[in-house]
Amino acid sequence: MTKTIVRIRLSEILKERCMTRQQLALLTGLRPSTVSDLCKPTASRIYLSTIAAVCDALDIAIDELIVSEGIENN
């Protein structure tokens, strides 16, 4: 049986762009702690406005930021 997980790729994207969490916080107007929370694999509740702000600041589509992956349950 396959289980689907949803993952936020923000940490990876910031590394690819050599951008710090603080820089993203300044670009988006989000609190630095909010950006840090989004970079954690345990992030589970996110406001749509936060997703929109991050996507706008990074000039990316939502499907570049949020991905779903299937994992096998044994």
Residue pairs with C-beta under 8 A, 6 or more apart in sequence:
1 72
1 73
2 70
2 71
2 72
2 73
3 70
3 71
3 72
3 73
4 68
4 69
4 70
4 71
5 68
5 69
5 70
5 71
6 66
6 67
6 68
7 41
7 66
7 67
7 68
7 69
8 38
8 39
8 43
8 46
8 65
8 66
9 64
9 65
9 66
9 67
10 35
10 38
10 39
10 54
10 65
11 39
13 58
13 60
13 64
13 65
14 20
14 21
14 24
14 39
17 58
21 32
21 35
21 36
21 39
22 32
22 35
24 30
24 35
24 54
24 57
24 58
25 31
25 32
25 34
25 35
27 57
28 35
28 53
28 54
28 56
28 57
29 53
30 50
30 53
30 54
34 50
37 43
38 46
38 50
38 54
51 62
51 65
51 66
54 65
55 61
55 62
55 64
55 65
58 65
